Amino acid sequence: MSDDLLKIFAKNLKLYRDVEDISQAKLAELCGISLNYVSLIEMGRKFPGPDNIVQLAKALRVKPYHLFLDLEEDKADPVISKLIARKFLTDLTDQMKTFADGYFKG
């Protein structure tokens, strides 16, 4: 396994987990693997086998190959654009809710 591919996989796993707003513990639970194992994968110290790759992708609602894409080179990929837009809208919605809660309490 090349170090570059391991780094890309680790970075993507964390990105997609953040986009889906899933903790490492929840991802581990959904995939039937340990929290420690998820952490080691995200740190680039372990690489999952094929079955775990499929489970991770399924839990994150992406295709397994998306975990291997170099996002720096593939920014035009429609799936990546969709994920970035989803994360942006989620963050914006949270900010609006926080503002509204503060505004209507005062």
N, C-alpha and C positions, 0 to 999 in steps of 0.2 A: 504494500500500500504506500503510495507516494505521500510525503508530508503535505504537499499542496492540496491533494484531494482530501486528506484527513482534516486539514484546516478549513477547507470550503464546507465540508459536511458539518463540522462542528459549528461553524458560524451560521450556516443555514438552519440547523436544528434550533438554535437559540432564536434566530429571527422569526421563524415560523411559529415557535412556541410563544414568543412575545406577541405576535400578530393575533394569535388565537386566545391570548390572555390566559395561558395555562401554565401553572407552576411546574417546576421539575417534579415535585411529588405527585401531582395529578397526572402528568404525562407518564410517569413510571407506573402508576396504578392502572391507567388505561391500557398500557402495553404489557402489563404483567412482568415488569422488570424492576430492579431495585432503584431507589433514588440515587444511591451511590453510582450505579452504572450510568444513569442518565447524566449525572454530573461529570463523570469521567469522559463520556462521549463529547459533551459540550466543551470540555477543556482540551479536547484533542488527544487524550491519552489512551482511549479505547476506540475501536471501530466495531460497530455491531455487525452481526451476521445477516444474511439475506432475510430471514424470517423477522428479525427485529427491525430491519429497515422498513419492511412492509408495514409492520405494526406502528412504527413511529410515524410514517407517512399518513397512514389511515387516521391516527389520532389527531394529526395536525391538518387533516383535510387537504392534502396535496398528493400528487403522484410521487412515487419513490424517486424518480429521476430528478425531481425538483430539488431534492436534498443535495444533489451533486452539481447543480449549475453554479458556475462562477458568476455571481450577481453583478460583479463589477463589469463583466464583459457582456452580460445578457440583460441589461436594463430594459430593453424593448420587449422582452417576453411578456405576453399579455397576462399570464398567471402572476408574475411578479408585480406587474402594474396593479392588478386587482388586489393583491395582498397589501401593497403599500397604501392604496386608496382605502382599503378596509381599516387598516391601522390608523390612518389619518382621521377618518370619519369617527372611529371609536374614541380617539383622543379628543376630538372636537366636541363630540356629544357629552363626554365626561366633563369637559371644561364648561360647557353651556349649563349643564345640570348644577355644577358647583356654583356658578354665577347666579342662576335662578334661585337656588336654595338660599343663598346669602341675601339676595335682593328682596325676596318675599318675606324673609324673617325680620328684616329691618324695617 
